Amino acid sequence: MTALFQTKVDHLPDGALGGPWRTPRNMLTAQSYDGHSSIHDDDTAHKLGFQGGTIEGPTHFSQLAPLGVAIWGDPFLAKGCISVHYRTPCYDGEETRAIVQPTPNRGDAPIQVVKRDGSEVLRGTMSIGPDHGQTALDLRISQLEPLSERRILADVVVGAITPRRRVVMAFDQNMGALYPFSQKDKLQSITEPSPAYDPASAVTTPWGRAILPFEMVSVLSQYTVADEPIPVRHPEVGLFADQEIRLFDGPLLVGEPYDLERTFVAMSGSRRTESLWIKTTVFRAGSDHVVATLLLNNAYLKASSPSYPEHQEAVS
């Protein structure tokens, strides 16, 4: 079998494993939803106080994947979990490095992605199934304070479940306004290439078919979200504040149909945001067999919403 990654993994003095310094790319400058640009667009980001258009958080999951394989082997891409809190925005052209601290006799390991200046882009845990242990977001969501004031999320009911939707990602399929690129496009700039991601080379890998990188599992899970009954009061600009991708019976395959179902599991907030936590369950098409779950904290910026005139800035 072909090795899944050629990524050089360094053994650091403190016993951690570190990947190479990489320069991830922002592929969402043309992203739009609800008729307006997103936080990944420079102009919109500037108006909200950011340095520029941000790189989407799960882009860094590709940097973490070879470290998971270094610890747990190829099964990490089938039953692994990456669970993180995003801490600092990353911008196009910045260098980042993924680091994991292996924990002997445990099924999980602390992780972080850092910039050259030492600031953390994300922090969390990696683990492997079937049980995955207590993940970073298991702990974080158990400690949430209730959202005392709701304006953007005034119509959301915790526990509500959306109808199932069928999704599929072909290799050269543009994933729409939210993700205006294909997996084929992504592989031109992905930080850690793998023969498992391309149909032309995947026949030599354990699954014999092209699989979705962790970051493209995130893309697949969001494919239909703009058309689903998520009662957020628009317009608003959101960003990913916490995210977990947990594989139970993966990997997810290119060209394979899946069914998605979303549950609103919690709400939280901060001085600048109202946050909706959504759990997306990925089923094998036409069945109740769970392939993966994704937990996402979508934090809506008060400054982007007319519901908060005292915060609002001119966001187009």
N, C-alpha and C positions, 0 to 999 in steps of 0.2 A: 504494500500500500504506500501511496505517496504521503510524505509528511504534510500536515495541514498548514504549517507556517514555517517560513524561513526567518522569522523575526528573531533577532539576537536578544537573549534574555541575560541580563547581568546579575551576578550575586553581589549584593551591596554589603557594606561592612556590618550593618545591624542585623543581617540575616534575611533581609527582605530581597525580593526579586524586582528588578526594574527593567522596563522595556526601553527602547531607543527614544531619543528626543524626536518628536514628529511635529509637523506643521499641518494640522487639520484645516480643511477648507470649508468655507461657508457656501453651501449649495442652495440656500433658501432666500437669496436676495430678491427673487421674483415671487416668493410665496405671498398668497393673498387668501383672506377668508372674510366672510361677511362684508365683502365689497371694499375692503381696505387692506393696506400693507401690514406687515407683521413686525415684530421686534427684531427680525433678521434683516430688515431693510435699514440702511444707514439713516435716511431722513427720519423715519418713524422712531428709531432708537435714539437719535439725537434729541428729539423733542421730549422724550421721556427721561432724559438725563443720562443715557448710556454713551459710551465712547464711540460706538458704531454698531452696525448690525452684528448680533451675536451668533456664534456657531451653535447649532442645536446640540443640546447636551448629549444625547445618545451617540453622537459622532464619536465620542471618546470611548464608548463601549468596545469599539473595534480595537482600540489600543489595549484594553484589558483582556480580550479573548485569548491571545497567545499565552498570557500569564496563567489563566485558568487551565489551559491545556498543559502547560509546563507542570502544574501541580497535580491535576487529576487525569490527564491524558485526553484522548479524543472524546470520551463520553461527556466532557464538559460542554461541548457544543450540542449535545442532545438532552442533557438533564441539568445543566448549570443554571445559576441564578446570579444576576448582578443587581444590587440594590443600593441606591445612592441618594444623597442629598446634594444638590448643586449649590455651590458656595460663592463662586466668583465667575462672572461672565468671561468667556474666551472669545477673542476677536481674530478675524482672518489675519494670518501672518505670524501669530504668536506660537511659540514652541511649547509643547507639553510633553510630559512623561507619565506613564502609568507605573504604579508601584503596588505590590501586594506583599503582605507579611504572612507567610505560611504559618499555620498553627497546628503542630503535630497532634495527632489523635483527635482532631476536631474536623467537622465537615464544613467549616466556614473560615474565612480569612479577611482581615481588614484590608481595605484598598483605598487608594487615593490617586488622583491625577493632579499634577502640580505644574506650575509655570516655572520659567527660569529664575524668577525672583523669589521662588518659594511659596507663593500664594497658591491655595488649593482651588482647583476648578470644581472638584467633587470629592466627597468622602463617603465611604460606606462599607459594604461587605460583598464578597463573592462566596458562593457555596455550591454544593452539588447535591442533587436529589438521590433518592426520591423525597426525603423529608425537608431538605435544605436548611434545617436548623432555624434559629431565630435570626431573621435578616435585619439589616439596618432599619428598613421601613416598618417591619413588624414592631420594633421598639419605638420608633418615632411616632407612629400613628397611635400607639397605646398611650402616649403622653400628650396628645393634642389638647389644647384648651378649647372650649366651645367658642364658636364665632358669635360674638355678642350682638353685632349689628350687621344686617344683611341688606344690601341694596342691589348689587350686581347678581347675587345669588338668592334673591328674595323668593323666587318661585321654585327653587330646588327642594325636593323631598329626599332626605337620606333614606336609603333602602330601595328606592325606585330602580327598576330594571328596564332597559330598552329592549325592543324586539330584536331578535337575531337577524343578522345581515350576512349574506354570502360575500366573501372576498377572495381574490386570487391575485398573485403577482407574477406575471410572465417576465422573462429576463429583460426584454426590451420595452416593457410597458411603462409609459409615463404615468406617474401616480397622481396626476391632477394638480389643482390649484394649490393645495396644501404642500405637496411634494412634487414640484415640477421637474422630475427626473426619473430615470429608470435604474434598476440594479446595474444594468450594463453601463450606464453613465457613472454611477457611484464608483464602480470598480476602477475608473480612470483616476480617482483621487483618494480612494480608501487608504487609510494609513497602514493597514496590515493586510496585504493581499493574501488570498488562499486559493489553491486549486479547487477547493470545495465550493467556491462561490460562482464559478463559471461553468456552464454546461459543457464546454469544450474539454475541460480537464477534470470535471467532477467524477467521471466514470472510474477514475483510479483511486477514489477516496472511499471511506467505509460505507457511505450511503449510495454511491453509484449515480447520484443525481445532484444537481446544484442545490445548495441550501441558502437560506437567508442569513446574512450576518446579523448579529444582535441588533445593530442599529437599524437594519432594514425590517426586522420584526416590529420595531417601533413604528416605522413607516406604514407597514401593512395594517397595524392595529388602528391607525388614524385615518385610513383611506376613506371610510364612509362617515366620519364623525360630523362633517359639515351638514349632512343630510339627516341626521338623527335628532330625535326630540330631547335635546339637552337644554333645559329652560334657563339659559344664561341671558341676562338682559344686555342686548347689543345697543350700540357698538362698544367694543372694549378690545384691549390688547392684552394677551396673556403670555406667560412664559412658563416653561417647565421648571418647577422648584424641587421636586423629588420624583424619582422614577425607579421602578423595579421591573425587570423582565425575568420571569421564572419559567424554565422549561421542565415539563414533566415527561413528555414522550416525543421529543423532537429528534432532530432539528426540524424547523419548518422548511418546506421544500418549495423551490421556484416552480411556478405553474400548477401548484396543488391548491384546490379549493378548500377554504375553511369557513366556519361560521363564527361570528363575533357576537358577544352579548356584553352589555355594560351595566355595571351596578354603581350607583352613587353611594360611596361608603362613608364619607365624612366631609365636613367643612371646617376650615380654619382660617386664620387671618393674621395680618400684621398691620403696622401703621400705613404701609403702602399698598397692601393687597387684600383681596378676598380669594380664598383658595377652595377649589372643588377637587376632592380626591375621588378618582374613578378607577374601578377595577374592571379591566376588560378580560373576559375569558375567551380563549380560542379553542373551538371544538373541531374535531374532524367533521367534515361536511356531512350533514344529515344525521348526526349522532350526538350522544351526550358524552362522548369520550374527550376528556380535556387534554389538550396538547400543551398549552401554555397559559399563564396568566400575566397580565401587565397591570401594575399599579402606577397611577400618574397623579401627581399633585399639579394641577394647572392653576397657577397663581395669576389672577386678573389684576392689572394695575389700576388703582383708583384714579390716577392721573389721566388715564385714557378714556374714562367713562363719564358720560353726562349725568350719571347717577350721583357723581361726586363733584358738583360744581366748585366746591371749595378746593379741590385738588386738580381739576381738569386743566390740561394743556391742549394746544391745538394739534391734534393728531389726525392726519388725513389717511 
